[in-house]
Amino acid sequence: MTAYIFPGQGAQFSGMGKNLYDTNAAAQALFEQANAILGFELTKIMFEGTDEELKQTNVTQPAIFLHSVVLASTISDFSPDQVAGHSLGEFSALVAAGALSFEDGLKLVAQRAAAMQRACELNPSTMAAVLGLEDALIAQICASVASEVVVAANFNCPGQVVISGSYEGVRLAGELLKEAGAKRVLPLQVGGAFHSPLMQPAREQLAEAIDRTTFVSPRCPIYQNVNAQPATEVAVIKANLIAQLTAPVRWTQSVQRMVADGATNFVECGPGKVLQGLVKKIHPAAETAGV
């Protein structure tokens, strides 16, 4: 069985999608449609922008979504048995699997990015990667920092968890995690505390947008971040997408469940190879490839 997986924020790079734009007329049409929907030249920033420009949440999220969806559209026999996406990538996966139209998916991603940007401005906050500790211990130590907001936000693979919260919360938890034996605690260059309670204002805004958007059942199950379970029912998919903003990304558990349900090949659709590396750490026997 083949699973198609879609990356999230952090996979972006200057020049992403340029070759597709230059060599594939159908891809070029989607790129131009995205520019028109968004009302600015996203492609110009994707193809020529600096790392700093590409790092802005309102650019990064639509850029990665667009690149991923366009890549999937170029696969002549696209017939996934399963799909999943890491955080933002869940929207790319839903469009590729036919649950959302390209236009509606892009609009939701743009609204999600803007809402998250506003939430970051309301509550200046950050994230850090923790290497070399058990998931449960990291969650327990974060919970012990009662005076500040800090949570385990991304379970990326065994031995790699991202924590998220206020600057002070992440600092305090980081010190405790190092004392507990973490190999490293690496601050991440992100705009705020994604997948934490500090994203509640963004969650409320996104919920309204998702409720107004038409979804249909995807052509195959999507394994969603919040519970690592397969979903095909529209109501379940929408509820999980809304909950995702303030809940952890359970990527380790999602890949484990996909393997248990028969996935042997994982194909990454989007910029970079981050998810292929994580899949290999979660399930070394898996076959991985990129589009």
Beta strands, then each sheet from edge to edge (+ up, - down):
strand 1: 2-6
strand 2: 82-85
strand 3: 125-131
strand 4: 150-157
strand 5: 160-166
strand 6: 184-187
strand 7: 222-223
strand 8: 230-231
strand 9: 265-268
strand 10: 287-290
sheet 1: 8+ 7- 2- 1- 9- 10-
sheet 2: 4+ 5- 3+ 6-
end
